[in-house]
Amino acid sequence: MSFNIEEIRKLFPVLHQEVNGKPLVYFDNAATTQKPISVIEALSNYYETDNSNIHRGAHTLADRATRYFENTRKILKDFVNAREEEEIIFTKGTTESINLVASTFGRKYIKAGDEIIISTLEHHSNIVPWQMLCEEKGATLKVIPISDIGEIDLEAYANLLSDKTKLVSIVHVSNALGTINPVKQVIHLAHEKGAKVLLDGAQSTSHLDVDVQELDCDFLAFSAHKLYGPTGLGVLYGKREVLESMPPYQGGGEMIKEVTFAKTTYNEIPFKFEAGTPNIADVIAFGKAIDFIQSVGKDRIKAHEDELLGYASKTFSEIKGFEPVGTAKEKVSVISFNIRGMHPFDVGMMLDANGIAVRTGHHCTQPLMKRFGIEGTVRASFSVYNTKSEIDQMATSLAKIAKIKNK
């Protein structure tokens, strides 16, 4: 597919509507991306023609559904460059993927006195599971500080590492600020101490080429709905040797080889971690979302988003009262900001009145907001189907909103 923005926009039905009497401008992509028609049709087609449980059925519908389901696993293996399909585990989202590691790797390997390291940039889903685990095990949670522009302090991180460090769990790209963390260095330093590393890839997988072998991360967690796919579906990548060493996450069907009342033997990966009937339709549809990304080209998507980021940063900076939050040198297409003297929620509501969808609040990063001494921000996040003219519309609205306050 050539990069023709109008042709791309035609693939997304939701974009072609009015909100509050104005054409929709959708700038809430860091929360969830919109879905191309191929994904929507895949969901419908599954229920219309292939609806059946997978893996265990002998009939044609079960066979077809199984093949389509497992084909998505193969697509995702290639998408993140895992060594093998068995290293791809389906979950219900990034949050469950992180909780799976906390509940299994953590249950087996974290002991009293051990240390886990996260950063100030983390989403709550990469804070709370580790707090719970540390409380249960008597371990210590340490936090990498950040600079005033929203970049982690690598020197401070190196000093936090010790022989007691068993796991480093860090966001690859900040959902609140767009900061791209230097995760390859983070991983290398952690491995020197014998620690494992989990990357929260909820934001990075939609903007950057993520190669788990090149990065050498032990785990990668991400969600379908931030990659033009359905909600309620996530992925955990893990190195085979690490996954095989971990106990099951949940008990039930599919994750077993043999069950007796005396003893149960567990299935091989990935099925050991996929108890119960999976989210079949959404997995199949997710394959179509990745197909869409590959057809456009990750490099062209990133170049377009970077261009939008640069244009919006310059355009918004000319608005009186515009205060950016998080201005790291390496960023994805996210702008977090406040309008001086105004609550972010009020700004968001005024933008919505003009058909412009943004996110407001603390973005599930309350400790990060506290670091900057603010309650929250307005966040505009751009994707493949957004345009400079939409940014101009938002800038016009913001200028009017800011002028109201400055009268």
C-alpha beads as a LAMMPS data file, in Angstrom:
LAMMPS data file: protein, C-alpha beads

407 atoms
406 bonds

1 atom types
1 bond types

-500.0 500.0 xlo xhi
-500.0 500.0 ylo yhi
-500.0 500.0 zlo zhi

Masses

1 110.0

Atoms # bond

1 1 1 0.000 0.000 0.000
2 1 1 1.396 3.420 -0.952
3 1 1 1.311 6.082 1.752
4 1 1 -1.711 8.022 0.605
5 1 1 -3.248 9.567 3.703
6 1 1 -6.718 9.910 2.182
7 1 1 -6.733 6.282 1.047
8 1 1 -5.578 5.193 4.503
9 1 1 -8.302 7.242 6.191
10 1 1 -10.939 5.546 4.028
11 1 1 -10.012 2.243 5.697
12 1 1 -11.165 3.503 9.131
13 1 1 -14.981 3.866 9.264
14 1 1 -15.096 5.563 12.671
15 1 1 -13.204 8.611 11.416
16 1 1 -16.001 9.643 9.057
17 1 1 -18.493 11.106 11.511
18 1 1 -19.351 14.331 13.266
19 1 1 -19.007 14.828 17.021
20 1 1 -20.888 17.727 18.552
21 1 1 -21.640 18.973 15.041
22 1 1 -17.972 19.026 13.991
23 1 1 -15.899 16.532 11.971
24 1 1 -14.191 14.114 14.359
25 1 1 -10.506 14.753 15.041
26 1 1 -9.244 11.704 16.902
27 1 1 -6.074 12.424 18.892
28 1 1 -6.467 9.785 21.620
29 1 1 -4.413 7.077 19.919
30 1 1 -2.159 6.369 22.895
31 1 1 -5.280 5.167 24.716
32 1 1 -6.572 3.091 21.808
33 1 1 -6.171 3.206 18.047
34 1 1 -9.069 2.993 15.629
35 1 1 -9.659 -0.199 13.623
36 1 1 -9.362 -0.653 9.856
37 1 1 -12.253 -2.293 8.061
38 1 1 -10.199 -5.482 7.570
39 1 1 -10.124 -6.004 11.350
40 1 1 -13.834 -5.305 11.726
41 1 1 -14.676 -7.704 8.894
42 1 1 -12.420 -10.419 10.343
43 1 1 -14.395 -10.301 13.591
44 1 1 -17.684 -10.528 11.741
45 1 1 -16.468 -13.263 9.375
46 1 1 -15.314 -15.469 12.230
47 1 1 -18.723 -15.438 13.887
48 1 1 -20.566 -15.779 10.575
49 1 1 -18.553 -18.658 9.094
50 1 1 -15.961 -20.207 11.443
51 1 1 -17.323 -19.936 14.976
52 1 1 -15.933 -22.938 16.836
53 1 1 -13.632 -23.761 19.704
54 1 1 -10.058 -24.436 18.690
55 1 1 -7.291 -27.028 19.088
56 1 1 -9.478 -29.897 20.261
57 1 1 -12.172 -30.216 17.589
58 1 1 -11.992 -32.725 14.750
59 1 1 -14.517 -31.005 12.471
60 1 1 -13.909 -28.511 9.656
61 1 1 -14.963 -25.349 11.488
62 1 1 -12.673 -26.167 14.418
63 1 1 -9.816 -26.873 12.024
64 1 1 -10.299 -23.594 10.173
65 1 1 -10.574 -21.549 13.362
66 1 1 -7.467 -23.225 14.781
67 1 1 -5.439 -22.506 11.654
68 1 1 -6.481 -18.842 11.571
69 1 1 -5.840 -18.451 15.309
70 1 1 -2.377 -20.006 15.175
71 1 1 -1.529 -18.023 12.043
72 1 1 -1.788 -14.856 14.127
73 1 1 0.752 -16.324 16.551
74 1 1 3.095 -16.835 13.596
75 1 1 2.470 -13.278 12.367
76 1 1 3.305 -11.908 15.839
77 1 1 6.422 -14.042 16.079
78 1 1 7.687 -12.326 12.934
79 1 1 6.394 -8.909 14.053
80 1 1 8.642 -8.828 17.143
81 1 1 11.249 -11.230 15.709
82 1 1 10.853 -13.925 18.366
83 1 1 12.869 -17.066 17.727
84 1 1 9.796 -19.288 17.628
85 1 1 6.023 -19.130 17.739
86 1 1 5.897 -20.890 21.115
87 1 1 7.403 -17.777 22.711
88 1 1 4.196 -15.833 21.932
89 1 1 1.512 -16.117 24.628
90 1 1 -1.959 -14.611 24.317
91 1 1 -3.368 -12.684 27.278
92 1 1 -6.150 -10.128 27.670
93 1 1 -3.794 -7.135 27.547
94 1 1 -0.482 -5.601 28.601
95 1 1 -1.716 -5.476 32.192
96 1 1 -2.398 -9.213 32.322
97 1 1 0.904 -9.959 30.596
98 1 1 2.779 -8.077 33.336
99 1 1 0.684 -9.710 36.055
100 1 1 1.406 -13.124 34.541
101 1 1 5.145 -12.539 34.933
102 1 1 4.702 -11.156 38.453
103 1 1 2.588 -14.151 39.467
104 1 1 4.742 -16.859 37.895
105 1 1 8.329 -15.687 37.541
106 1 1 7.831 -13.669 40.725
107 1 1 6.308 -16.570 42.632
108 1 1 9.258 -18.803 41.817
109 1 1 12.270 -16.521 41.748
110 1 1 11.683 -13.469 43.976
111 1 1 12.694 -14.003 47.607
112 1 1 12.927 -11.882 50.739
113 1 1 15.672 -9.286 50.360
114 1 1 15.619 -9.345 46.541
115 1 1 15.190 -6.149 44.569
116 1 1 13.008 -5.171 41.591
117 1 1 13.670 -1.978 39.633
118 1 1 11.115 0.129 37.739
119 1 1 11.180 3.779 36.603
120 1 1 9.328 6.970 37.468
121 1 1 7.719 6.850 34.003
122 1 1 5.717 3.687 34.634
123 1 1 2.011 3.134 34.048
124 1 1 0.210 1.851 37.145
125 1 1 0.074 -1.614 35.577
126 1 1 3.876 -1.739 35.773
127 1 1 3.950 -0.494 39.355
128 1 1 1.151 -2.161 41.304
129 1 1 1.909 -5.843 40.448
130 1 1 5.492 -5.385 41.658
131 1 1 4.367 -3.600 44.824
132 1 1 2.040 -6.521 45.544
133 1 1 4.806 -9.032 44.877
134 1 1 7.340 -7.177 47.026
135 1 1 4.854 -6.978 49.888
136 1 1 4.145 -10.690 49.616
137 1 1 7.787 -11.768 49.318
138 1 1 9.558 -9.200 51.459
139 1 1 11.415 -7.817 48.451
140 1 1 12.278 -4.168 47.743
141 1 1 11.020 -2.023 44.869
142 1 1 13.468 0.602 43.614
143 1 1 12.646 3.449 41.219
144 1 1 14.834 5.055 38.545
145 1 1 14.551 8.861 38.754
146 1 1 13.941 11.072 35.720
147 1 1 15.102 14.510 34.591
148 1 1 12.962 17.614 34.233
149 1 1 12.444 16.861 30.524
150 1 1 11.235 13.309 31.251
151 1 1 14.312 11.160 30.557
152 1 1 15.505 8.415 32.890
153 1 1 18.795 8.914 34.704
154 1 1 21.004 6.092 33.400
155 1 1 23.765 6.791 35.905
156 1 1 21.301 6.593 38.785
157 1 1 19.930 3.369 37.296
158 1 1 23.399 1.822 37.142
159 1 1 23.877 2.700 40.805
160 1 1 20.551 1.081 41.744
161 1 1 21.595 -2.250 40.239
162 1 1 23.141 -4.767 42.580
163 1 1 23.580 -8.484 43.064
164 1 1 20.183 -8.391 44.783
165 1 1 18.443 -7.162 41.603
166 1 1 16.384 -10.005 40.168
167 1 1 14.143 -8.122 37.729
168 1 1 14.037 -4.804 35.911
169 1 1 10.582 -3.951 34.536
170 1 1 10.561 -0.773 32.482
171 1 1 8.342 0.973 29.972
172 1 1 9.861 1.175 26.488
173 1 1 7.872 4.316 25.581
174 1 1 6.068 6.469 28.150
175 1 1 2.324 6.574 27.580
176 1 1 2.069 9.934 29.351
177 1 1 5.021 11.792 27.802
178 1 1 6.044 9.827 24.713
179 1 1 9.633 9.464 25.978
180 1 1 11.574 6.629 24.337
181 1 1 13.719 4.955 26.969
182 1 1 17.235 3.678 26.108
183 1 1 16.100 0.130 26.790
184 1 1 19.000 -1.628 25.074
185 1 1 21.384 -0.064 27.583
186 1 1 18.962 -0.800 30.423
187 1 1 18.813 -4.466 29.409
188 1 1 22.573 -4.805 28.979
189 1 1 23.322 -3.360 32.413
190 1 1 20.668 -5.553 34.050
191 1 1 22.002 -8.708 32.420
192 1 1 25.498 -7.882 33.690
193 1 1 24.025 -8.284 37.178
194 1 1 22.177 -11.474 36.242
195 1 1 18.743 -9.819 36.351
196 1 1 15.910 -10.469 33.917
197 1 1 14.200 -7.612 32.060
198 1 1 10.542 -7.068 31.155
199 1 1 9.671 -4.353 28.654
200 1 1 6.246 -2.729 28.728
201 1 1 5.787 -2.360 24.978
202 1 1 2.193 -1.109 24.998
203 1 1 3.254 2.132 23.291
204 1 1 6.499 1.170 21.577
205 1 1 5.115 -1.642 19.437
206 1 1 2.756 0.775 17.684
207 1 1 5.458 3.339 16.858
208 1 1 8.848 1.613 16.728
209 1 1 10.384 -1.491 15.219
210 1 1 10.728 -3.804 18.219
211 1 1 13.131 -6.729 17.760
212 1 1 13.220 -8.841 20.911
213 1 1 16.319 -10.727 19.818
214 1 1 18.253 -7.567 19.005
215 1 1 17.160 -5.955 22.288
216 1 1 17.732 -9.237 24.180
217 1 1 14.808 -8.582 26.544
218 1 1 13.529 -11.539 28.533
219 1 1 9.880 -10.470 28.327
220 1 1 7.845 -8.050 26.204
221 1 1 4.227 -7.156 26.999
222 1 1 1.875 -5.369 24.610
223 1 1 -1.785 -4.944 23.631
224 1 1 -3.711 -5.446 20.390
225 1 1 -5.943 -2.392 20.781
226 1 1 -3.005 0.022 20.525
227 1 1 -1.996 -1.672 17.251
228 1 1 -5.263 -1.161 15.324
229 1 1 -6.558 -4.459 16.739
230 1 1 -9.424 -5.401 19.076
231 1 1 -9.666 -4.626 22.767
232 1 1 -9.386 -7.359 25.387
233 1 1 -6.339 -9.003 23.823
234 1 1 -2.665 -8.829 24.677
235 1 1 0.615 -10.599 24.079
236 1 1 3.448 -11.725 26.291
237 1 1 6.693 -12.627 24.576
238 1 1 9.156 -14.554 26.704
239 1 1 12.383 -16.371 26.015
240 1 1 11.678 -20.099 25.823
241 1 1 14.094 -21.060 28.581
242 1 1 12.577 -18.521 30.965
243 1 1 8.964 -19.431 30.160
244 1 1 9.674 -23.137 30.555
245 1 1 11.137 -22.510 34.008
246 1 1 8.014 -20.685 35.226
247 1 1 4.967 -22.315 36.855
248 1 1 1.528 -21.967 35.192
249 1 1 -0.435 -18.760 35.667
250 1 1 -3.941 -20.297 35.852
251 1 1 -5.306 -23.824 36.017
252 1 1 -7.922 -25.292 33.706
253 1 1 -8.436 -26.622 30.215
254 1 1 -5.747 -26.368 27.512
255 1 1 -2.861 -25.786 29.938
256 1 1 -2.718 -29.474 30.893
257 1 1 -1.363 -32.681 29.421
258 1 1 -3.004 -35.124 31.797
259 1 1 -5.229 -34.736 34.840
260 1 1 -5.929 -37.253 37.565
261 1 1 -7.182 -36.606 41.076
262 1 1 -3.713 -37.505 42.295
263 1 1 -1.613 -35.335 39.958
264 1 1 -1.698 -33.036 36.922
265 1 1 1.024 -32.659 34.322
266 1 1 1.202 -29.348 32.485
267 1 1 1.234 -28.622 28.773
268 1 1 4.142 -27.214 26.787
269 1 1 4.501 -23.484 26.097
270 1 1 2.621 -21.463 25.005
271 1 1 -0.409 -23.489 26.077
272 1 1 0.839 -23.816 29.650
273 1 1 -0.052 -20.137 30.068
274 1 1 -3.296 -20.112 28.055
275 1 1 -5.856 -21.774 30.289
276 1 1 -9.447 -21.973 29.081
277 1 1 -11.136 -21.006 25.836
278 1 1 -9.101 -18.169 24.328
279 1 1 -10.276 -14.936 22.770
280 1 1 -10.472 -16.611 19.352
281 1 1 -12.201 -13.964 17.237
282 1 1 -10.015 -11.124 18.491
283 1 1 -6.809 -13.106 17.971
284 1 1 -7.806 -13.816 14.367
285 1 1 -8.713 -10.156 13.813
286 1 1 -5.422 -9.033 15.371
287 1 1 -3.617 -10.827 12.575
288 1 1 -5.388 -8.521 10.111
289 1 1 -4.273 -5.484 12.127
290 1 1 -0.633 -6.548 11.838
291 1 1 -1.185 -7.211 8.135
292 1 1 -2.387 -3.606 7.811
293 1 1 0.731 -2.272 9.559
294 1 1 3.001 -4.365 7.361
295 1 1 1.171 -3.302 4.194
296 1 1 1.735 0.382 4.959
297 1 1 5.222 -0.173 6.385
298 1 1 6.376 0.530 9.923
299 1 1 9.059 2.899 8.622
300 1 1 6.545 4.986 6.681
301 1 1 4.121 5.039 9.603
302 1 1 6.884 6.252 11.917
303 1 1 8.068 8.903 9.451
304 1 1 4.504 10.233 9.131
305 1 1 3.966 10.266 12.900
306 1 1 7.332 11.965 13.500
307 1 1 6.404 14.644 10.976
308 1 1 3.104 15.223 12.774
309 1 1 4.900 15.414 16.129
310 1 1 7.335 18.038 14.860
311 1 1 4.574 20.072 13.238
312 1 1 2.316 19.953 16.294
313 1 1 5.150 20.796 18.692
314 1 1 6.006 23.930 16.702
315 1 1 2.385 24.928 16.105
316 1 1 1.216 24.462 19.692
317 1 1 4.281 26.212 21.132
318 1 1 3.097 29.481 19.527
319 1 1 -0.099 29.425 21.601
320 1 1 -0.029 31.788 24.587
321 1 1 -0.203 29.788 27.833
322 1 1 0.833 26.467 26.237
323 1 1 3.037 24.517 28.673
324 1 1 4.504 21.226 27.399
325 1 1 5.207 18.460 29.888
326 1 1 7.921 16.007 28.879
327 1 1 10.245 17.239 26.156
328 1 1 12.700 14.365 25.875
329 1 1 15.015 14.347 22.867
330 1 1 13.751 10.910 21.793
331 1 1 9.955 10.782 21.621
332 1 1 7.085 9.178 19.773
333 1 1 4.070 11.131 18.527
334 1 1 2.655 12.168 21.921
335 1 1 2.346 15.726 23.207
336 1 1 1.444 16.189 26.866
337 1 1 0.700 19.741 27.976
338 1 1 -1.306 22.149 30.054
339 1 1 -2.819 25.541 29.324
340 1 1 -1.642 27.927 32.029
341 1 1 -4.269 28.513 34.675
342 1 1 -6.690 25.889 33.347
343 1 1 -7.536 22.394 34.549
344 1 1 -6.730 19.751 31.910
345 1 1 -10.258 18.314 32.137
346 1 1 -11.763 21.691 31.251
347 1 1 -9.459 22.000 28.251
348 1 1 -10.393 18.489 27.146
349 1 1 -14.110 19.208 27.398
350 1 1 -13.752 22.404 25.384
351 1 1 -11.815 20.554 22.696
352 1 1 -14.480 17.847 22.641
353 1 1 -17.109 20.512 22.030
354 1 1 -15.208 21.167 18.788
355 1 1 -15.097 17.482 17.844
356 1 1 -11.493 16.959 19.000
357 1 1 -10.828 13.848 21.089
358 1 1 -7.854 14.012 23.463
359 1 1 -7.047 12.349 26.787
360 1 1 -6.928 14.306 30.048
361 1 1 -5.882 13.390 33.583
362 1 1 -2.960 11.539 35.092
363 1 1 -2.922 8.819 32.389
364 1 1 -2.526 6.066 35.024
365 1 1 0.850 7.594 35.940
366 1 1 0.118 9.358 39.224
367 1 1 3.705 9.095 40.579
368 1 1 4.975 10.678 37.344
369 1 1 2.510 13.561 37.638
370 1 1 3.599 14.055 41.250
371 1 1 7.227 14.245 40.051
372 1 1 6.240 17.252 37.917
373 1 1 4.043 18.760 40.647
374 1 1 0.859 18.652 38.585
375 1 1 -2.505 16.877 38.757
376 1 1 -2.444 15.806 35.141
377 1 1 -2.105 16.919 31.548
378 1 1 -3.920 17.151 28.249
379 1 1 -2.474 14.499 25.926
380 1 1 -2.700 14.566 22.145
381 1 1 -1.373 11.434 20.458
382 1 1 -1.102 10.958 16.710
383 1 1 -1.388 7.927 14.462
384 1 1 -1.101 6.862 10.840
385 1 1 -4.479 8.353 9.821
386 1 1 -3.990 11.803 11.365
387 1 1 -3.174 14.917 9.335
388 1 1 -1.571 18.334 9.680
389 1 1 -4.920 19.965 8.931
390 1 1 -6.348 18.213 12.006
391 1 1 -3.469 19.623 14.058
392 1 1 -4.314 23.068 12.684
393 1 1 -7.922 22.597 13.808
394 1 1 -6.773 21.704 17.312
395 1 1 -4.357 24.649 17.398
396 1 1 -7.160 27.037 16.438
397 1 1 -9.375 25.639 19.192
398 1 1 -6.556 25.740 21.761
399 1 1 -5.764 29.336 20.927
400 1 1 -9.399 30.311 21.527
401 1 1 -9.480 28.327 24.788
402 1 1 -6.269 29.946 26.021
403 1 1 -7.559 33.390 25.063
404 1 1 -10.655 32.862 27.208
405 1 1 -8.431 32.278 30.221
406 1 1 -6.137 35.202 29.471
407 1 1 -8.895 37.804 29.074

Bonds

1 1 1 2
2 1 2 3
3 1 3 4
4 1 4 5
5 1 5 6
6 1 6 7
7 1 7 8
8 1 8 9
9 1 9 10
10 1 10 11
11 1 11 12
12 1 12 13
13 1 13 14
14 1 14 15
15 1 15 16
16 1 16 17
17 1 17 18
18 1 18 19
19 1 19 20
20 1 20 21
21 1 21 22
22 1 22 23
23 1 23 24
24 1 24 25
25 1 25 26
26 1 26 27
27 1 27 28
28 1 28 29
29 1 29 30
30 1 30 31
31 1 31 32
32 1 32 33
33 1 33 34
34 1 34 35
35 1 35 36
36 1 36 37
37 1 37 38
38 1 38 39
39 1 39 40
40 1 40 41
41 1 41 42
42 1 42 43
43 1 43 44
44 1 44 45
45 1 45 46
46 1 46 47
47 1 47 48
48 1 48 49
49 1 49 50
50 1 50 51
51 1 51 52
52 1 52 53
53 1 53 54
54 1 54 55
55 1 55 56
56 1 56 57
57 1 57 58
58 1 58 59
59 1 59 60
60 1 60 61
61 1 61 62
62 1 62 63
63 1 63 64
64 1 64 65
65 1 65 66
66 1 66 67
67 1 67 68
68 1 68 69
69 1 69 70
70 1 70 71
71 1 71 72
72 1 72 73
73 1 73 74
74 1 74 75
75 1 75 76
76 1 76 77
77 1 77 78
78 1 78 79
79 1 79 80
80 1 80 81
81 1 81 82
82 1 82 83
83 1 83 84
84 1 84 85
85 1 85 86
86 1 86 87
87 1 87 88
88 1 88 89
89 1 89 90
90 1 90 91
91 1 91 92
92 1 92 93
93 1 93 94
94 1 94 95
95 1 95 96
96 1 96 97
97 1 97 98
98 1 98 99
99 1 99 100
100 1 100 101
101 1 101 102
102 1 102 103
103 1 103 104
104 1 104 105
105 1 105 106
106 1 106 107
107 1 107 108
108 1 108 109
109 1 109 110
110 1 110 111
111 1 111 112
112 1 112 113
113 1 113 114
114 1 114 115
115 1 115 116
116 1 116 117
117 1 117 118
118 1 118 119
119 1 119 120
120 1 120 121
121 1 121 122
122 1 122 123
123 1 123 124
124 1 124 125
125 1 125 126
126 1 126 127
127 1 127 128
128 1 128 129
129 1 129 130
130 1 130 131
131 1 131 132
132 1 132 133
133 1 133 134
134 1 134 135
135 1 135 136
136 1 136 137
137 1 137 138
138 1 138 139
139 1 139 140
140 1 140 141
141 1 141 142
142 1 142 143
143 1 143 144
144 1 144 145
145 1 145 146
146 1 146 147
147 1 147 148
148 1 148 149
149 1 149 150
150 1 150 151
151 1 151 152
152 1 152 153
153 1 153 154
154 1 154 155
155 1 155 156
156 1 156 157
157 1 157 158
158 1 158 159
159 1 159 160
160 1 160 161
161 1 161 162
162 1 162 163
163 1 163 164
164 1 164 165
165 1 165 166
166 1 166 167
167 1 167 168
168 1 168 169
169 1 169 170
170 1 170 171
171 1 171 172
172 1 172 173
173 1 173 174
174 1 174 175
175 1 175 176
176 1 176 177
177 1 177 178
178 1 178 179
179 1 179 180
180 1 180 181
181 1 181 182
182 1 182 183
183 1 183 184
184 1 184 185
185 1 185 186
186 1 186 187
187 1 187 188
188 1 188 189
189 1 189 190
190 1 190 191
191 1 191 192
192 1 192 193
193 1 193 194
194 1 194 195
195 1 195 196
196 1 196 197
197 1 197 198
198 1 198 199
199 1 199 200
200 1 200 201
201 1 201 202
202 1 202 203
203 1 203 204
204 1 204 205
205 1 205 206
206 1 206 207
207 1 207 208
208 1 208 209
209 1 209 210
210 1 210 211
211 1 211 212
212 1 212 213
213 1 213 214
214 1 214 215
215 1 215 216
216 1 216 217
217 1 217 218
218 1 218 219
219 1 219 220
220 1 220 221
221 1 221 222
222 1 222 223
223 1 223 224
224 1 224 225
225 1 225 226
226 1 226 227
227 1 227 228
228 1 228 229
229 1 229 230
230 1 230 231
231 1 231 232
232 1 232 233
233 1 233 234
234 1 234 235
235 1 235 236
236 1 236 237
237 1 237 238
238 1 238 239
239 1 239 240
240 1 240 241
241 1 241 242
242 1 242 243
243 1 243 244
244 1 244 245
245 1 245 246
246 1 246 247
247 1 247 248
248 1 248 249
249 1 249 250
250 1 250 251
251 1 251 252
252 1 252 253
253 1 253 254
254 1 254 255
255 1 255 256
256 1 256 257
257 1 257 258
258 1 258 259
259 1 259 260
260 1 260 261
261 1 261 262
262 1 262 263
263 1 263 264
264 1 264 265
265 1 265 266
266 1 266 267
267 1 267 268
268 1 268 269
269 1 269 270
270 1 270 271
271 1 271 272
272 1 272 273
273 1 273 274
274 1 274 275
275 1 275 276
276 1 276 277
277 1 277 278
278 1 278 279
279 1 279 280
280 1 280 281
281 1 281 282
282 1 282 283
283 1 283 284
284 1 284 285
285 1 285 286
286 1 286 287
287 1 287 288
288 1 288 289
289 1 289 290
290 1 290 291
291 1 291 292
292 1 292 293
293 1 293 294
294 1 294 295
295 1 295 296
296 1 296 297
297 1 297 298
298 1 298 299
299 1 299 300
300 1 300 301
301 1 301 302
302 1 302 303
303 1 303 304
304 1 304 305
305 1 305 306
306 1 306 307
307 1 307 308
308 1 308 309
309 1 309 310
310 1 310 311
311 1 311 312
312 1 312 313
313 1 313 314
314 1 314 315
315 1 315 316
316 1 316 317
317 1 317 318
318 1 318 319
319 1 319 320
320 1 320 321
321 1 321 322
322 1 322 323
323 1 323 324
324 1 324 325
325 1 325 326
326 1 326 327
327 1 327 328
328 1 328 329
329 1 329 330
330 1 330 331
331 1 331 332
332 1 332 333
333 1 333 334
334 1 334 335
335 1 335 336
336 1 336 337
337 1 337 338
338 1 338 339
339 1 339 340
340 1 340 341
341 1 341 342
342 1 342 343
343 1 343 344
344 1 344 345
345 1 345 346
346 1 346 347
347 1 347 348
348 1 348 349
349 1 349 350
350 1 350 351
351 1 351 352
352 1 352 353
353 1 353 354
354 1 354 355
355 1 355 356
356 1 356 357
357 1 357 358
358 1 358 359
359 1 359 360
360 1 360 361
361 1 361 362
362 1 362 363
363 1 363 364
364 1 364 365
365 1 365 366
366 1 366 367
367 1 367 368
368 1 368 369
369 1 369 370
370 1 370 371
371 1 371 372
372 1 372 373
373 1 373 374
374 1 374 375
375 1 375 376
376 1 376 377
377 1 377 378
378 1 378 379
379 1 379 380
380 1 380 381
381 1 381 382
382 1 382 383
383 1 383 384
384 1 384 385
385 1 385 386
386 1 386 387
387 1 387 388
388 1 388 389
389 1 389 390
390 1 390 391
391 1 391 392
392 1 392 393
393 1 393 394
394 1 394 395
395 1 395 396
396 1 396 397
397 1 397 398
398 1 398 399
399 1 399 400
400 1 400 401
401 1 401 402
402 1 402 403
403 1 403 404
404 1 404 405
405 1 405 406
406 1 406 407
